[in-house]
Amino acid sequence: MGYLYLAIAIVAEVVGTSALKASEGFTKIGPTLVVAVGYGVAFYFLSLVLKTVPVGVAYALWSGVGILLIAVIGWLFMKQTLDAGAIAGIALIVAGVAVIQLFSKSAAH
């Protein structure tokens, strides 16, 4: 269940982060509520994840997958550009998460 909870936490965090720009500095109530609920759900499920998944592994997955998803959402829906450096950096983060999952004994906890 830990990794299912982590997936829920990541999706909730991505939803909250995606609404940050639309909140316009928390001056727009609708997007601000999406941010608050998204982060609330994200941190609740992350707290459940940490009962079974080591914190370093959970946070690496949380941040790596979150960065990738936010970059894709920014590119697709907010028309933000990703240059070669950004793409290379994101690829290295994803590769790092993959290395942890595939080769680290910590991930198998």
C-alpha positions in Angstrom: 0.0 0.0 0.0 2.9 2.3 0.6 3.6 2.9 -3.1 -0.1 3.3 -3.9 -0.2 6.0 -1.2 2.9 7.6 -2.6 1.2 7.8 -6.1 -1.8 9.5 -4.5 0.5 11.9 -2.6 2.4 12.7 -5.8 -0.8 13.3 -7.9 -2.2 15.5 -5.1 1.0 17.5 -4.9 1.1 18.0 -8.6 -2.5 19.2 -8.6 -1.7 21.6 -5.8 1.4 22.9 -7.5 -0.3 23.3 -10.8 -2.9 25.5 -9.2 -0.3 27.8 -7.6 0.1 30.0 -10.7 -3.7 30.3 -11.1 -4.0 31.4 -7.5 -2.2 34.6 -8.3 -0.4 34.9 -5.0 -3.4 33.4 -3.1 -5.7 36.2 -4.3 -8.0 33.9 -6.2 -10.1 31.8 -3.9 -10.8 28.8 -6.2 -7.3 28.0 -7.1 -6.1 28.8 -3.6 -8.5 26.1 -2.2 -7.2 23.6 -4.8 -3.6 24.4 -3.6 -4.6 23.9 0.1 -6.6 20.7 -0.5 -3.9 19.3 -2.9 -1.1 19.9 -0.4 -3.2 18.7 2.5 -4.0 15.4 0.8 -0.4 15.1 -0.4 1.1 15.4 3.0 -1.5 13.2 4.6 -0.7 10.4 2.2 3.0 11.0 2.4 2.7 10.5 6.2 1.1 7.1 5.5 3.8 6.2 3.1 6.5 6.8 5.7 5.2 4.0 7.8 6.5 1.5 5.2 8.9 3.3 2.9 12.2 4.8 4.0 12.0 8.6 4.1 14.9 9.1 1.7 13.4 6.8 -0.9 9.9 8.2 -0.5 11.2 11.7 -0.9 13.4 10.9 -3.9 10.4 9.4 -5.7 8.0 12.2 -4.6 10.3 14.9 -5.8 11.6 13.2 -8.9 8.2 12.1 -10.3 6.7 15.4 -9.2 9.4 17.4 -11.0 8.8 15.4 -14.2 5.0 15.8 -14.0 5.1 19.5 -13.3 7.5 20.1 -16.1 5.3 18.2 -18.5 2.2 20.0 -17.3 3.9 23.4 -17.6 5.0 22.5 -21.1 1.6 21.2 -22.3 -0.8 23.5 -20.6 1.1 26.6 -19.6 3.1 26.9 -22.8 6.4 26.9 -20.8 9.5 26.0 -22.8 12.0 23.4 -21.8 15.4 23.9 -23.2 18.1 21.2 -23.5 19.5 22.0 -20.1 16.1 21.6 -18.4 15.4 18.4 -20.2 18.9 17.0 -19.4 18.5 17.9 -15.7 15.0 16.4 -15.5 16.3 13.2 -17.2 19.1 13.0 -14.7 16.6 13.3 -11.8 14.5 10.5 -13.3 17.6 8.4 -13.8 18.6 8.9 -10.2 15.1 7.8 -9.0 15.4 4.7 -11.3 18.8 3.9 -9.9 17.4 4.0 -6.3 14.5 1.8 -7.2 16.5 -0.7 -9.2 19.7 -1.0 -7.3 19.3 0.3 -3.7 18.6 -2.1 -0.9 17.0 0.9 0.9 14.2 0.9 -1.6 13.3 -2.7 -0.8 12.7 -1.9 2.9 
